[in-house]
């Protein structure tokens, strides 16, 4: 079975094509600046990469280009688009409506549209991609895989905010969490690596990228996570502030003479690493840190301190800890972040092997010292494979 995985962002479309008989990735790509006359099309097949610039005014045009790429005689992997037996979509917000992946019927799509107010920047592009495939491949089943679904196992004491309960019942204001497919994948891979059932393990997964979140996985289930009703809460990120005093936005509004949209823009797009150091890319921050730049050093320390606080908090909340997992762009590649986030947590039984930590590798690996009671693992995430697996499972049901 050939499954195409699609991730439509606010101005981008990521895609991967899989042969699910052996879970082989056949080709992949990224469309950037969708909605402009100078969109960038990146496509990869094996070790061969293609890049071109062209106008892609909307998602439908972008998806047409994707279908052309994957059926191209030279760069493609299929002879005909009808070899695609299912399309799996990453959907950011499923609210309380979806606790698992869904076949995208008209009824499901309508319920997804009702979730737009909770993710106004993310769900509309997801729905635009779904609509384009309905038009271009009307007979091909589509599946929605929700970022929030994995976190639907959180208990009420984890997901509720201490606001009037009536507001939760009326508006569903609560913690939802994100990066669910990534936290699910790496926690399952960690269990395999440790040779134990996930049901017997307490794992903290750290998905660290431009957007970052940490998840407490107890017995294979999410019991707490750092992102909240939106992806703004929790860790310091590339441009997002993470946790702050809830009264601070009101002070910013008053002092800076801004409306709510202006404050939202500051907290989501001008804060985090960018707000402290002037750089939103952690690689630039680390370079400045190594050169002794004061603000880059401060940003790096703040970033790692927040990670450390949540690891300690979640270990306490679960009443134990078997493994800490680092994943995503920063988690997989930054030995400095891993080192400085774990330094001082030796009392929890976490001991890092610095030589293993600094060794470069794209493979899953154990970077903990031999005497470490808690395993420290680096596991490359593969959210697309999770989506492809769920898609195959759902469309294969009788």
N, C-alpha and C positions, 0 to 999 in steps of 0.2 A: 504493500500500500504506500503510495506517495502522498505525503502530507506537507502542505505549505503553511508555515507559521508566519503570521503578520503582526507587527507591533507599530501601530500608527501613533506618533507623537504629535505635538502641537505644530511642528513644521518638518517632520521627518517620517520616514517609513523604513523600518528594519524588516528583513525577511530571511527565512532559511527554508530550504527544501530538503525534506528527509525521505529516505527509503526506510519505512518502518519495519521491514522484514528483518533488517539488521541494525536499525537506528543509525544508518550512515547518512552523514550530511552530504548532499549532492552539490549544492551551491548556496550562496548567500549574498546579501547585499545591503546597502544603506542608501536611501535617497534623502538628501539634505536640502534645506531651503525650499521645501514644497510650498507652492503658492506664489512662486516668483518666476521671473523670466530667466534667472541664472541658477536653476536648481542643479545640484551635483549628484550624479548617479554613480555609485560605487557598486561593483559586482565582482564576485570572487568564485572561481571554480578550481578546486584543488589549490595548487600553488600559483595559479595565474590570476592576476587582478586586472580589472578594467575600470577606467574612470573617464567620465565625459560630463560636459555641461550642456544643459538644454532647458527650455522652458517647460515647467510642470505646474500649470496654473491651479490644479486642484488634485485631490486624492485619487479620483477616478483616472485621471491622466497618468498619475504616478504608478498606479497599479497596472494599467495597460502596459507601461514600460517594463514593469517587473515581469509580467507574463511574456513579453517579447524576449527579455533577457534569458529566462529559464527555458525557452524553446528555441533560442538562436542556435543554428547549426554548429557554430564555433564555441561560443561561451556557455551555451545552455546545457541542460541535463535531460530534457524531455523532447520528444518529437512533436507532441501535441498537448495543449493545455488540459485536455480531457483525461490525461493520465493522472492529473491531480484528483485524488479521490475524496479529499476533505481539506478544509482551510481552518486552521486554529488561530484565534485572535487573542492577544493579550488585552484584557479590559481592566482598567485601573480600579474602578470603584463598583462594587456590587452591593454595598450597604448591608442591611440585614436580610435582603431579599434572596441572596445567593450564597449558599454555604458550600457550593461545589461547582464544577464546570457544567455548562449547559449547552445542549443543542439549541442553536439560535432559530427558534420559531418566531412567528410574528408576535405571539404573546410575550415571549422572553424579551424580545427587542423593545416592546412597549414598556416593560418593567425597567429595562436598562435606561430608557429615556427618562424615567421618573427619578433616576439616580443622578442625573446631570447636575442639579443644584449642589450636590456634595462634592463633585469633581468637575467644575465647569471648564477647566483647562485641559482635562484629560479625556473624559468620556465622549465629548463630541467628536474628536478625531477618531477614536475607536469606532464609534457608530458610523462615521463617514466611510471608513474602510470596509465595514460590514455591508453598507449600502452599495458600495462600488462592486463588490463581489456578487451581490444579489443580481446586479445588472449584467455583469460581464460573464459570470458563470452561474446562471440561475439554478441549474440542476445539481450543483456541487454542495453537499452539506457543509455548514459552518458551525464551529463550536466556540463559545466564549469561555476563557479561562481567567478568573478574577483574582487580582492581586490581594484582595481582602479576604478571599474565601478561607485560606489556611488559618486565619486568625479568628474565625467564627467559633473556635473551641475555647476562647478565653472566657473565664468565669466573670460574673457580673462585677465582682469587686475589682477586676482588672480593667474592664472596658467602660464602666460608668464614671462620669465626672461628678464631683460633689456640688452639683447645681440642682435647683428644684427638679424633683423626679418627674413632675408634670411636663417639663420641657423635653425630657427624654421621650416620654410617651407621645408627645405631640409632634416633635420635630426630629426625633431619633438622633439627638445630639449625643455622641458617645465616641469612644476610641474604636477605630476600625483597623488601623495598621495597614502596611503596604509591603511590597517586596515579598509577598507570600510565596510565590512560586520558587523564588531563590532560597528563602529560609527552609522551605519544605525539601527542596532538592539537596542542599548541602547537609541538612540534618540527617536525611536518609543515607547519604553517602558516608557520613561520619559513622553511623551505626554499622554499616557494612565494613568500614575500615577497622573499627574496633572489634568486630566479630561478635557483636551482641545485638539482640533485638532492640529496636528503638523504644519499645515499651518499658525497657529496663534502664534507660539512660536519661540523665539530666544534662542538656546541652545548651550552650549559649552561642548563637550564630550571629556574627557581625558582618553585615552586608555594608561595605564601606566604599562609596563612590562619590560622584558629585552630589547624589542623593544618598543618604545613609540611614540605616536603621539596625537595631539590635533586637533579637527575639529570644525569649526564654522558652525552650522546647523541653517539656517534661513528659516523659513517656510517649514521645512521638507527636505530641500535640502542643500547639502554641498556647501558652498560658499568660504571656504578657509581651508587649512590644513597645518600642519607643515612639514610633509615629502614631499620631492620634486620629482625630476625625479627618484631618488633612495631613499631607506629608510635611507640614511645617514643624510639628512638634518633635522633641527628642534631641538627637545629636546635632552638633554644629555641622553644617554642610557647606558645599561650595558657595552658594549665595543665600542659603536659608539660615535663619538665626537659631532654630531649635528652641529649647526651653527658655522661657523668660517670665518675668513677673507679668501676670495678666493685665495689670493696670498700666504697664508701660505704653501700650499703643495709644491709650487715651492722652497720656502726657505728650507723646510725639505729635498727635493730632493738634493739641492745643498750642504747643510751643512752635511747631513748624507750619501751623495754619494749613493743615492737610485734611482731606476727607478720608473716608475709610479705604477707598481705592488707593490713595496715595500712601497710606500706612502699609497696606497690603503689599504694595510694590516694594517698599523699603525692606520689609521683613522677609519677603520671598526672593527678591532679585538683587538686593544691594547689601545684604548682611552676610553672616557666616564668615568663611575664610576671606571672601572678598572685602567685607566690611572692615575687618581687622587689618589685613595685610595689604590690600589692594590687588590681590590675586585670587581668582576663584579656582584655579587649577592647583591641586595639592602638590604637583611636581614642582611648580614654580615656588610654592610656599616652602617646600623642603630645600630647594636650592638656596633660597634666601636664608633659611635657618642654618644651613651648613656654612654659609658665608658670614654668619653673625649678624644678619639684619635683625634689628630689634623687633619690628612689627611682625615679620615672618616667624620669628622665634616665639613670640607671644601667641600668634594664631595656631602654630603647631602644638604648643603646650596646652592651650585651651581645648583644641580638638581631641587630643589624646586623653586629657583629664576627664572629659565628658564620657568618653568610651569606658575608661577605667571605672568611673562612678556607676555606670549601668551594669558592668560585669559584676561588680561587688553587690549591687542591689539585687540583681536577678539570682545570683548564687544564694543570697540570703533568703529571697522569696521562695525559691525551690527547695531550700533546706539541703543543699548539696550541689555538687558539680562534678561531672565526669569529663567534659571536654569543652574547649572554646574553639570555635571555628571562625577563621577569617576568609572572606570571599569578596568578589567584585573588584573593580579596578584598583582601588587603594589597598583593600584587604589582601589581595593576591600579590601585589607588587611592591608595597612599601614596607621594607624591613624596619625602617625607622618608626613608623606608626605602630607596628606590632610590638616592637621593643618598648617604646615609651608608654604604650597603653597598658602593658602588663607589668612593668617595673613597679614594685611596691605591693604586688598581689601574691607574693610568695607565701604569705600567711594562709592563703586559701589552698595552697598546694600546687600553685602554678609556677613552674620553673622553665624558663626558656633556654634552649641551647643556641647561643649566639652564632655559632658557626653554621648550624643548620638554618637559622633564621636569615642569614645574609646570603646563603647559596641561592643562585638564580635557577628557577625551574618553572615550567608551565604545568607540571603534574601535581596531583594530590600528594601531600607530604606531611609527615609528623615533624614539627620543629621544637618539640619539648625535650627537656633534658631527660636522661634515663631514669633519674630519681624523682621526676615530677609525678605527683599523684593525679594531677589533672592533665589530660592530653591537650596539646595545642596543635591544631591542624590548619593547614592552608588547603582549601578545596576550591578549585575553579568552578564558578557557578555555571549553570546551563539552563536558564529559564525557558529557552526555546524548546529544549528537549522535553521538559515537563509538559509544556503546552502540546507538543506533538504526541506525547504518550496519552494524555487525557483525551485529545481529539480522536486518536485511533480507538481508544477504549469506548468512547461514547458512540461513535458512528458504527462500531462493530456489534453493538448490542442488537439482539433480535427484535 
